[in-house]
């Protein structure tokens, strides 16, 4: 049975403010409860993806502005990218960043071993004997970690204020004046200082060219382009018969397409995830409501318990929505998951008690 949208405000209000209203809700068709929950989860499922899409759109607009007027002569002819006289082109736009973020990037990429190396380190610590190849893998990671520590020490000497805004050009000048003793440490410092730059790269010899880690912008291969932004890059193939110029207006179209795809994918994934978690949580909630009813010497069937558990999620979802909004505004609510669960249990038990009380 469908859910009558005109009853949604009254149902929402009743779930929040009237425990006796759950008697009526328990008697409604179960399909209504499923649809009500889906509508209820739409807003929290859209909030974070919407914020991510907004921030990504703003960043890509900055990227496009920095690249304006710096693109080579490019066109797509029958689905293939053509750049007159060249197979490779790379342009970077300087972007300021705080010293603290630069150091955190260096620390993350130099001090965190991959899963296999972590496993070997644990085996070594447990006293197990490792093969020569396994020992070499650990030694390789430790060398990277040592270079990372040296890089952090160099940055602390030459850029002591963590809140200071710098850029890759300034880092390169400082490296030229006072280079570290280990050349590989200097390469690491320069590499991650450029991670904050915006870039446009064309590599017609590579099937799927990439940008350096952390760098945002666009990379073109012979038959596709990749947008590097937000959490994951997105590769898009040119249509086989497509023929058009690639210019600043093209980048604007790519920006809008990427942001729309990002919003649809993340919002859809968030809604499915929240919905499945809510249904599983309601299963446990129906058991708790049944236990409450049995303690009150009241018999409620699962057909009535499960709708109660679904509708009782309303206050917890509203609280989670407010907590998300507060977090986006910079306000931190401690232990929001535990608070939401406590709210859910309170409403669930109160609703079950009212359903067992004579009207």
C-alpha positions as a Python dict, from the first residue, in 0.01 Angstrom:
ca = {
    (1, 'X'): (0, 0, 0),
    (2, 'X'): (125, 346, -78),
    (3, 'X'): (188, 622, 172),
    (4, 'X'): (-44, 923, 156),
    (5, 'X'): (195, 1220, 141),
    (6, 'X'): (-65, 1454, 291),
    (7, 'X'): (-56, 1252, 614),
    (8, 'X'): (324, 1284, 646),
    (9, 'X'): (332, 1605, 861),
    (10, 'X'): (74, 1470, 1106),
    (11, 'X'): (256, 1136, 1126),
    (12, 'X'): (587, 1311, 1186),
    (13, 'X'): (439, 1526, 1461),
    (14, 'X'): (267, 1229, 1623),
    (15, 'X'): (587, 1024, 1627),
    (16, 'X'): (766, 1307, 1805),
    (17, 'X'): (504, 1438, 2047),
    (18, 'X'): (229, 1182, 2112),
    (19, 'X'): (314, 834, 2241),
    (20, 'X'): (-51, 730, 2228),
    (21, 'X'): (-44, 794, 1852),
    (22, 'X'): (171, 480, 1814),
    (23, 'X'): (-143, 270, 1876),
    (24, 'X'): (-282, 395, 1546),
    (25, 'X'): (56, 359, 1373),
    (26, 'X'): (86, -4, 1482),
    (27, 'X'): (-241, -80, 1303),
    (28, 'X'): (-149, 84, 973),
    (29, 'X'): (-32, -128, 677),
    (30, 'X'): (335, -217, 709),
    (31, 'X'): (408, -82, 360),
    (32, 'X'): (320, 268, 482),
    (33, 'X'): (587, 244, 752),
    (34, 'X'): (853, 146, 497),
    (35, 'X'): (765, 439, 269),
    (36, 'X'): (744, 682, 563),
    (37, 'X'): (1093, 579, 676),
    (38, 'X'): (1229, 623, 323),
    (39, 'X'): (1088, 977, 304),
    (40, 'X'): (1220, 1054, 652),
    (41, 'X'): (1573, 949, 556),
    (42, 'X'): (1581, 1158, 237),
    (43, 'X'): (1697, 1477, 410),
    (44, 'X'): (1982, 1333, 621),
    (45, 'X'): (2089, 1121, 322),
    (46, 'X'): (2112, 1437, 110),
    (47, 'X'): (2275, 1666, 366),
    (48, 'X'): (2634, 1541, 364),
    (49, 'X'): (2638, 1452, -10),
    (50, 'X'): (2489, 1795, -82),
    (51, 'X'): (2757, 1966, 126),
    (52, 'X'): (3028, 1757, -43),
    (53, 'X'): (2891, 1847, -387),
    (54, 'X'): (2875, 2215, -290),
    (55, 'X'): (3237, 2222, -168),
    (56, 'X'): (3357, 2022, -468),
    (57, 'X'): (3179, 2255, -708),
    (58, 'X'): (3338, 2555, -537),
    (59, 'X'): (3685, 2398, -555),
    (60, 'X'): (3649, 2296, -918),
    (61, 'X'): (3534, 2650, -1001),
    (62, 'X'): (3864, 2773, -850),
    (63, 'X'): (4052, 2511, -1051),
    (64, 'X'): (3885, 2621, -1374),
    (65, 'X'): (3955, 2987, -1300),
    (66, 'X'): (4324, 2916, -1242),
    (67, 'X'): (4344, 2719, -1569),
    (68, 'X'): (4162, 2980, -1775),
    (69, 'X'): (4371, 3085, -2074),
    (70, 'X'): (4638, 2818, -2008),
    (71, 'X'): (4505, 2529, -2215),
    (72, 'X'): (4688, 2417, -2528),
    (73, 'X'): (4516, 2382, -2866),
    (74, 'X'): (4308, 2070, -2817),
    (75, 'X'): (4022, 1903, -2995),
    (76, 'X'): (3838, 1572, -3008),
    (77, 'X'): (3809, 1420, -3355),
    (78, 'X'): (3588, 1109, -3388),
    (79, 'X'): (3634, 1032, -3017),
    (80, 'X'): (4013, 1077, -3018),
    (81, 'X'): (4200, 1366, -2852),
    (82, 'X'): (4434, 1560, -3081),
    (83, 'X'): (4695, 1812, -2967),
    (84, 'X'): (4882, 1972, -3257),
    (85, 'X'): (5250, 1884, -3259),
    (86, 'X'): (5270, 1742, -2904),
    (87, 'X'): (5182, 1429, -2710),
    (88, 'X'): (5236, 1570, -2360),
    (89, 'X'): (5142, 1892, -2183),
    (90, 'X'): (5134, 1982, -1814),
    (91, 'X'): (5032, 2307, -1648),
    (92, 'X'): (5019, 2381, -1274),
    (93, 'X'): (4866, 2677, -1095),
    (94, 'X'): (5016, 2771, -757),
    (95, 'X'): (4779, 2739, -464),
    (96, 'X'): (4845, 2856, -109),
    (97, 'X'): (4817, 2607, 178),
    (98, 'X'): (4888, 2608, 555),
    (99, 'X'): (5211, 2448, 677),
    (100, 'X'): (5010, 2222, 909),
    (101, 'X'): (4824, 2059, 616),
    (102, 'X'): (5149, 2007, 426),
    (103, 'X'): (5303, 1829, 726),
    (104, 'X'): (4995, 1613, 777),
    (105, 'X'): (5010, 1497, 413),
    (106, 'X'): (5381, 1407, 451),
    (107, 'X'): (5309, 1220, 775),
    (108, 'X'): (5019, 1022, 627),
    (109, 'X'): (5200, 907, 315),
    (110, 'X'): (5534, 833, 484),
    (111, 'X'): (5435, 676, 818),
    (112, 'X'): (5139, 454, 729),
    (113, 'X'): (5236, 107, 599),
    (114, 'X'): (5010, -86, 365),
    (115, 'X'): (4816, -389, 488),
    (116, 'X'): (5081, -643, 386),
    (117, 'X'): (5363, -449, 553),
    (118, 'X'): (5156, -410, 871),
    (119, 'X'): (5105, -785, 879),
    (120, 'X'): (5479, -850, 837),
    (121, 'X'): (5566, -601, 1112),
    (122, 'X'): (5326, -775, 1351),
    (123, 'X'): (5482, -1112, 1262),
    (124, 'X'): (5830, -975, 1329),
    (125, 'X'): (5720, -831, 1663),
    (126, 'X'): (5574, -1169, 1754),
    (127, 'X'): (5916, -1325, 1698),
    (128, 'X'): (5835, -1508, 1373),
    (129, 'X'): (6112, -1565, 1119),
    (130, 'X'): (6070, -1373, 793),
    (131, 'X'): (6205, -1447, 447),
    (132, 'X'): (6462, -1218, 287),
    (133, 'X'): (6197, -1074, 55),
    (134, 'X'): (5969, -998, 351),
    (135, 'X'): (6252, -832, 541),
    (136, 'X'): (6330, -619, 235),
    (137, 'X'): (5967, -505, 222),
    (138, 'X'): (5981, -392, 584),
    (139, 'X'): (6317, -224, 528),
    (140, 'X'): (6175, -37, 228),
    (141, 'X'): (5888, 96, 438),
    (142, 'X'): (6123, 194, 722),
    (143, 'X'): (6339, 387, 475),
    (144, 'X'): (6031, 577, 356),
    (145, 'X'): (5931, 643, 716),
    (146, 'X'): (6280, 773, 801),
    (147, 'X'): (6272, 1008, 502),
    (148, 'X'): (5930, 1130, 614),
    (149, 'X'): (6058, 1204, 964),
    (150, 'X'): (6356, 1390, 816),
    (151, 'X'): (6121, 1588, 592),
    (152, 'X'): (5902, 1685, 888),
    (153, 'X'): (6209, 1793, 1083),
    (154, 'X'): (6331, 2005, 787),
    (155, 'X'): (5990, 2172, 751),
    (156, 'X'): (5979, 2246, 1126),
    (157, 'X'): (6318, 2423, 1104),
    (158, 'X'): (6236, 2637, 802),
    (159, 'X'): (5859, 2685, 846),
    (160, 'X'): (5805, 2676, 1224),
    (161, 'X'): (5459, 2841, 1226),
    (162, 'X'): (5198, 2576, 1143),
    (163, 'X'): (4929, 2832, 1056),
    (164, 'X'): (5155, 3011, 803),
    (165, 'X'): (5031, 3008, 442),
    (166, 'X'): (5292, 2900, 187),
    (167, 'X'): (5301, 2755, -167),
    (168, 'X'): (5512, 2510, -365),
    (169, 'X'): (5721, 2787, -521),
    (170, 'X'): (5828, 2910, -179),
    (171, 'X'): (5913, 2554, -71),
    (172, 'X'): (6125, 2504, -384),
    (173, 'X'): (6312, 2829, -319),
    (174, 'X'): (6387, 2723, 38),
    (175, 'X'): (6501, 2380, -82),
    (176, 'X'): (6738, 2547, -328),
    (177, 'X'): (6886, 2766, -52),
    (178, 'X'): (6914, 2501, 222),
    (179, 'X'): (6870, 2155, 73),
    (180, 'X'): (6847, 1856, 311),
    (181, 'X'): (7146, 1620, 326),
    (182, 'X'): (6942, 1342, 165),
    (183, 'X'): (6828, 1431, -187),
    (184, 'X'): (6533, 1193, -161),
    (185, 'X'): (6407, 1391, 139),
    (186, 'X'): (6413, 1705, -77),
    (187, 'X'): (6219, 1526, -351),
    (188, 'X'): (5958, 1418, -97),
    (189, 'X'): (5920, 1774, 36),
    (190, 'X'): (5881, 1916, -315),
    (191, 'X'): (5644, 1640, -424),
    (192, 'X'): (5395, 1694, -142),
    (193, 'X'): (5418, 2072, -155),
    (194, 'X'): (5281, 2045, -510),
    (195, 'X'): (4990, 1827, -393),
    (196, 'X'): (4787, 2142, -330),
    (197, 'X'): (4835, 2285, -680),
    (198, 'X'): (4572, 2280, -954),
    (199, 'X'): (4677, 2108, -1276),
    (200, 'X'): (4584, 2029, -1635),
    (201, 'X'): (4769, 1741, -1798),
    (202, 'X'): (4752, 1587, -2145),
    (203, 'X'): (4935, 1260, -2206),
    (204, 'X'): (4835, 1100, -2534),
    (205, 'X'): (5083, 816, -2486),
    (206, 'X'): (4909, 691, -2169),
    (207, 'X'): (4570, 522, -2178),
    (208, 'X'): (4467, 675, -1845),
    (209, 'X'): (4705, 951, -1728),
    (210, 'X'): (4693, 1055, -1364),
    (211, 'X'): (4785, 1359, -1158),
    (212, 'X'): (5026, 1343, -861),
    (213, 'X'): (4869, 1243, -524),
    (214, 'X'): (4643, 1512, -381),
    (215, 'X'): (4656, 1738, -685),
    (216, 'X'): (4320, 1847, -829),
    (217, 'X'): (4238, 1919, -1191),
    (218, 'X'): (4202, 1733, -1519),
    (219, 'X'): (4403, 1470, -1706),
    (220, 'X'): (4339, 1379, -2069),
    (221, 'X'): (4429, 1055, -2238),
    (222, 'X'): (4382, 970, -2607),
    (223, 'X'): (4013, 878, -2569),
    (224, 'X'): (3901, 996, -2226),
    (225, 'X'): (3939, 1258, -1957),
    (226, 'X'): (3961, 1217, -1578),
    (227, 'X'): (3846, 1470, -1320),
    (228, 'X'): (4054, 1467, -1002),
    (229, 'X'): (3853, 1617, -718),
    (230, 'X'): (3668, 1529, -397),
    (231, 'X'): (3721, 1172, -279),
    (232, 'X'): (3770, 974, -600),
    (233, 'X'): (3870, 1058, -957),
    (234, 'X'): (3612, 998, -1227),
    (235, 'X'): (3708, 884, -1577),
    (236, 'X'): (3474, 967, -1863),
    (237, 'X'): (3522, 829, -2216),
    (238, 'X'): (3455, 1046, -2518),
    (239, 'X'): (3178, 921, -2741),
    (240, 'X'): (3315, 735, -3040),
    (241, 'X'): (3184, 984, -3296),
    (242, 'X'): (3239, 1299, -3087),
    (243, 'X'): (3416, 1592, -3253),
    (244, 'X'): (3458, 1922, -3067),
    (245, 'X'): (3711, 2171, -2937),
    (246, 'X'): (3839, 2150, -2577),
    (247, 'X'): (3862, 2494, -2418),
    (248, 'X'): (3769, 2685, -2104),
    (249, 'X'): (3397, 2638, -2171),
    (250, 'X'): (3456, 2264, -2196),
    (251, 'X'): (3605, 2260, -1846),
    (252, 'X'): (3290, 2429, -1715),
    (253, 'X'): (3075, 2155, -1868),
    (254, 'X'): (3303, 1890, -1718),
    (255, 'X'): (3273, 2058, -1377),
    (256, 'X'): (2893, 2055, -1384),
    (257, 'X'): (2878, 1695, -1507),
    (258, 'X'): (3119, 1577, -1239),
    (259, 'X'): (2937, 1756, -955),
    (260, 'X'): (2598, 1623, -1067),
    (261, 'X'): (2731, 1267, -1090),
    (262, 'X'): (2898, 1303, -751),
    (263, 'X'): (2574, 1421, -590),
    (264, 'X'): (2364, 1143, -745),
    (265, 'X'): (2609, 866, -660),
    (266, 'X'): (2683, 972, -302),
    (267, 'X'): (2321, 1059, -221),
    (268, 'X'): (2198, 727, -362),
    (269, 'X'): (2462, 531, -172),
    (270, 'X'): (2388, 721, 151),
    (271, 'X'): (2013, 665, 121),
    (272, 'X'): (2052, 291, 60),
    (273, 'X'): (2301, 261, 348),
    (274, 'X'): (2086, 458, 595),
    (275, 'X'): (1772, 269, 492),
    (276, 'X'): (1925, -76, 535),
    (277, 'X'): (2082, 18, 869),
    (278, 'X'): (1746, 158, 987),
    (279, 'X'): (1561, -161, 888),
    (280, 'X'): (1816, -375, 1074),
    (281, 'X'): (1800, -145, 1374),
    (282, 'X'): (1421, -171, 1372),
    (283, 'X'): (1449, -551, 1388),
    (284, 'X'): (1639, -519, 1713),
    (285, 'X'): (1397, -248, 1823),
    (286, 'X'): (1097, -472, 1765),
    (287, 'X'): (1257, -732, 1993),
    (288, 'X'): (1309, -467, 2261),
    (289, 'X'): (950, -348, 2223),
    (290, 'X'): (829, -708, 2248),
    (291, 'X'): (1029, -758, 2568),
    (292, 'X'): (876, -439, 2710),
    (293, 'X'): (527, -562, 2623),
    (294, 'X'): (590, -904, 2781),
    (295, 'X'): (709, -741, 3104),
    (296, 'X'): (381, -549, 3108),
    (297, 'X'): (188, -877, 3060),
    (298, 'X'): (81, -758, 2717),
    (299, 'X'): (90, -956, 2394),
    (300, 'X'): (184, -769, 2076),
    (301, 'X'): (240, -951, 1747),
    (302, 'X'): (542, -887, 1528),
    (303, 'X'): (298, -736, 1279),
    (304, 'X'): (238, -457, 1532),
    (305, 'X'): (585, -445, 1689),
    (306, 'X'): (779, -381, 1368),
    (307, 'X'): (580, -69, 1263),
    (308, 'X'): (626, 68, 1617),
    (309, 'X'): (1002, 12, 1587),
    (310, 'X'): (1011, 180, 1245),
    (311, 'X'): (808, 487, 1342),
    (312, 'X'): (1000, 522, 1671),
    (313, 'X'): (1313, 589, 1464),
    (314, 'X'): (1174, 935, 1382),
    (315, 'X'): (1318, 1126, 1684),
    (316, 'X'): (1658, 958, 1645),
    (317, 'X'): (1669, 1049, 1274),
    (318, 'X'): (1571, 1410, 1352),
    (319, 'X'): (1844, 1429, 1616),
    (320, 'X'): (2101, 1283, 1372),
    (321, 'X'): (1997, 1541, 1113),
    (322, 'X'): (2046, 1825, 1363),
    (323, 'X'): (2382, 1679, 1469),
    (324, 'X'): (2497, 1668, 1104),
    (325, 'X'): (2388, 2029, 1052),
    (326, 'X'): (2567, 2137, 1371),
    (327, 'X'): (2885, 1961, 1259),
    (328, 'X'): (2877, 2140, 923),
    (329, 'X'): (2846, 2468, 1115),
    (330, 'X'): (3151, 2382, 1325),
    (331, 'X'): (2962, 2279, 1642),
    (332, 'X'): (3068, 1946, 1792),
    (333, 'X'): (2806, 1730, 1966),
    (334, 'X'): (2983, 1459, 2170),
    (335, 'X'): (2888, 1096, 2108),
    (336, 'X'): (2603, 1168, 1863),
    (337, 'X'): (2553, 799, 1775),
    (338, 'X'): (2506, 698, 2138),
    (339, 'X'): (2270, 990, 2200),
    (340, 'X'): (2064, 895, 1894),
    (341, 'X'): (2044, 533, 2016),
    (342, 'X'): (1938, 651, 2361),
    (343, 'X'): (1665, 866, 2207),
    (344, 'X'): (1549, 570, 1999),
    (345, 'X'): (1532, 335, 2299),
    (346, 'X'): (1340, 593, 2503),
    (347, 'X'): (1077, 648, 2233),
    (348, 'X'): (1059, 277, 2153),
    (349, 'X'): (991, 169, 2512),
    (350, 'X'): (750, 458, 2573),
    (351, 'X'): (558, 375, 2254),
    (352, 'X'): (538, 5, 2347),
    (353, 'X'): (410, 92, 2694),
    (354, 'X'): (140, 316, 2550),
    (355, 'X'): (34, 48, 2307),
    (356, 'X'): (-13, -187, 2604),
    (357, 'X'): (-211, 69, 2807),
    (358, 'X'): (-588, 67, 2764),
    (359, 'X'): (-709, 369, 2564),
}
